[in-house]
Amino acid sequence: MNRFQHQALKELTDQQVRFAPPARRLEHLTRAERLLVEIDPVKEYPYQYVVFRLTDYRPDAYPDLLISGQDLIHDLGVIIAELARSMPAVPVESVSEQVLTLDEISKS
């Protein structure tokens, strides 16, 4: 997958993956998915707004950083992938949707 367009968003994601507990990462993943569908590719978004939307925290870092909507769409995709990849495996018994094995899928 392509890497981040903005170092600030990479740093935020690295911090989340390394230090946030799984439940918090899942919350941030859900927030990133919600934000992704709201982004207008032709607008610019303040970094601090993005962080607040993802984490419910208002940072002091990068107060002047504006991120183009197009770059933000890209980086949110990377954030979502990184957070999803960092989540622990979920026991199949706890999943509310039907889960198929590889053998079941290959017989379809």
Beta strands, then each sheet from edge to edge (+ up, - down):
strand 1: 44-46
strand 2: 66-68
sheet 1: 1+ 2-
end
